[in-house]
């Protein structure tokens, strides 16, 4: 599991982690806005 390595290493998150987090946040915001506009 990568969580054990994540807890051990105190380094900053990699660029891939940042892309995944920002991508999921953008998708979530788009979904929320989509449902808000439809209602």
C-alpha positions as CSV (number, residue, x, y, z in Angstrom):
1,X,0.0,0.0,0.0
2,X,1.4,3.4,-0.8
3,X,-0.1,4.9,2.4
4,X,2.7,3.4,4.5
5,X,5.3,5.1,2.3
6,X,3.4,8.3,2.4
7,X,3.3,8.3,6.2
8,X,7.0,7.5,6.4
9,X,8.2,10.1,4.0
10,X,7.8,13.7,5.1
11,X,8.6,15.1,1.6
12,X,6.3,17.4,-0.3
13,X,3.7,15.7,-2.5
14,X,4.9,15.0,-6.0
15,X,3.5,16.8,-9.1
16,X,1.4,13.7,-9.9
17,X,-0.2,13.8,-6.5
18,X,-1.0,17.5,-7.0
19,X,-2.5,16.9,-10.4
20,X,-4.7,14.1,-9.1
21,X,-5.9,16.2,-6.2
22,X,-6.6,19.3,-8.3
23,X,-8.2,17.2,-11.0
24,X,-10.6,15.5,-8.5
25,X,-11.4,18.9,-7.0
26,X,-12.2,20.4,-10.4
27,X,-14.4,17.5,-11.3
28,X,-16.2,17.8,-7.9
29,X,-16.8,21.5,-8.4
30,X,-18.1,20.9,-11.9
31,X,-20.5,18.2,-10.7
32,X,-21.7,20.5,-7.8
33,X,-22.3,23.4,-10.2
34,X,-24.0,21.1,-12.7
35,X,-26.5,19.8,-10.2
36,X,-27.0,23.3,-8.7
37,X,-27.8,24.8,-12.1
38,X,-30.2,21.9,-13.0
39,X,-32.2,22.1,-9.8
